[in-house]
Amino acid sequence: MAKKKMKERKPAPWNKGVEVGQRDAFTPAEVKRIRKLFADRGDAGLQQLALFSTAIDTMLRSPDLLGLTVKSVRKRNGVMRDTFKLAPKGRRSDSIECTLSKATMSVLERLIIHSGKKQGDYLFTSRIGGGKKALSNRQFSRRVKDWTVGIGLDASSYGIESLRRTRAIHLLNRTGNLEALRILLGLKDIGTTARYLSDSKPINALELSRKYEI
């Protein structure tokens, strides 16, 4: 009797059960309000402030963001990195170079010292597993919804992708440089980048053309 070959189990996608897609970005004013939420909580809001600020600065996809460790952002001598390179998980593409603001570097340093994290420890952890297990995408998604509700916004319009798009759209509005954003976001081409950062509302190209005549 021939033995039946067992089908190989494919790993569950990272975004299973998590809302993804074109989500609204946060405005600079909303970013300040969310940061104030965490600041008001003191040490209790330290990890959430660090997570939010790092997500905004780096514009990383969720798996890459949650996979960051202490050595990703701090050298062995204790000096914080203002830039770091990262090879995106599950994708054959060039490494992405990320930048961190002074404010984000400061809050990450506080988080590392306060929690006693070692070089190989995850930055953003779940309470499950004694603080050693990385925060899951589902947990991350719930936190984003909580932050959104916390400043009086409609949670259904926001999600994990809101954090990735926030600074990208801000930079696009300030510079108009799609190629730079393509590199920073780790996307394949300009067309993909334009679609990712476009407004979800339909565009009337003819009306736009008439409005900006030479």
Buried (B, 14 or more C-beta within 10 A) or exposed (E): EEEEEEEEEEEEEBBEEBBBEBBBBBEEEBBEBBBBBBEEEEEEBBBBBBBBBBBBBBBBBBBBBBBBBBBBBBEEEEEBBEEBEBEBEEEEEEEBEBBBBEEBBBBBBBBBEEBEBEEEBBBBBBEEEEBEEBBBBEBBBEBBBEBBEBBEBEBEEBBBBBBBBBBBBBBBEEEEEBEBBBBBBBBEEEEEBBEBBEEEEEEEEEEEEEEEEE
